[in-house]
Amino acid sequence: MTRGNQRDRDRERAQARGSKKGSQNKDDGLTPEQRRERDAKALQEKAAKKAAQAAGGGDGGGKSSNKK
């Protein structure tokens, strides 16, 4: 069995995977406060859209209650 460099190769692969994950989170350049405001606004818009859909009686997906 010749697996002398497997540990080194595995370490390199793990390091490459770790660097990709770290760059995805902080790529937007926002401060934590700005990020909270952005996320809160997105959640409010999503809730308003859902409330409007429920008030309008529109079925925008989900499970259908039609039984035959």
C-alpha positions as CSV (number, residue, x, y, z in Angstrom):
1,M,0.0,0.0,0.0
2,T,1.4,3.3,-1.0
3,R,-0.5,6.0,0.8
4,G,2.4,8.2,2.0
5,N,1.1,11.5,0.7
6,Q,-2.7,10.9,1.3
7,R,-2.6,13.0,4.5
8,D,-1.0,15.9,2.8
9,R,-3.4,15.8,-0.2
10,D,-6.4,15.6,2.2
11,R,-5.1,18.6,4.1
12,E,-4.7,20.6,0.9
13,R,-8.3,19.7,-0.2
14,A,-9.7,20.6,3.2
15,Q,-7.9,23.9,3.2
16,A,-9.2,24.7,-0.3
17,R,-12.8,23.8,0.8
18,G,-12.5,26.0,3.8
19,S,-11.3,29.1,1.9
20,K,-14.3,28.9,-0.4
21,K,-16.8,28.8,2.4
22,G,-15.3,31.7,4.2
23,S,-15.3,34.0,1.3
24,Q,-19.0,33.5,0.5
25,N,-20.3,34.9,3.8
26,K,-18.4,38.2,4.0
27,D,-18.4,39.1,0.3
28,D,-21.1,41.8,0.5
29,G,-19.0,44.3,2.4
30,L,-21.7,45.3,4.8
31,T,-21.4,46.0,8.5
32,P,-23.4,43.8,10.9
33,E,-25.9,46.6,11.5
34,Q,-26.4,47.1,7.7
35,R,-26.8,43.3,7.3
36,R,-29.5,43.2,10.0
37,E,-31.4,46.1,8.4
38,R,-31.2,44.4,5.0
39,D,-32.4,41.1,6.3
40,A,-35.2,42.7,8.3
41,K,-36.4,44.6,5.3
42,A,-36.4,41.4,3.2
43,L,-38.4,39.5,5.9
44,Q,-40.9,42.4,6.1
45,E,-41.4,42.3,2.3
46,K,-41.8,38.6,2.3
47,A,-44.4,38.7,5.1
48,A,-46.3,41.5,3.3
49,K,-46.3,39.5,0.1
50,K,-47.6,36.4,1.9
51,A,-50.3,38.5,3.7
52,A,-51.4,40.1,0.4
53,Q,-51.6,36.6,-1.2
54,A,-53.6,35.3,1.7
55,A,-56.0,38.3,1.6
56,G,-56.4,38.0,-2.1
57,G,-57.3,34.3,-1.9
58,G,-54.7,33.4,-4.4
59,D,-53.1,30.0,-4.2
60,G,-49.5,30.6,-5.0
61,G,-48.3,27.1,-4.6
62,G,-48.3,24.8,-1.6
63,K,-50.7,22.0,-1.2
64,S,-54.0,22.1,-2.9
65,S,-57.1,21.4,-0.9
66,N,-59.2,20.2,-3.9
67,K,-60.6,16.8,-3.4
68,K,-62.4,14.8,-6.0
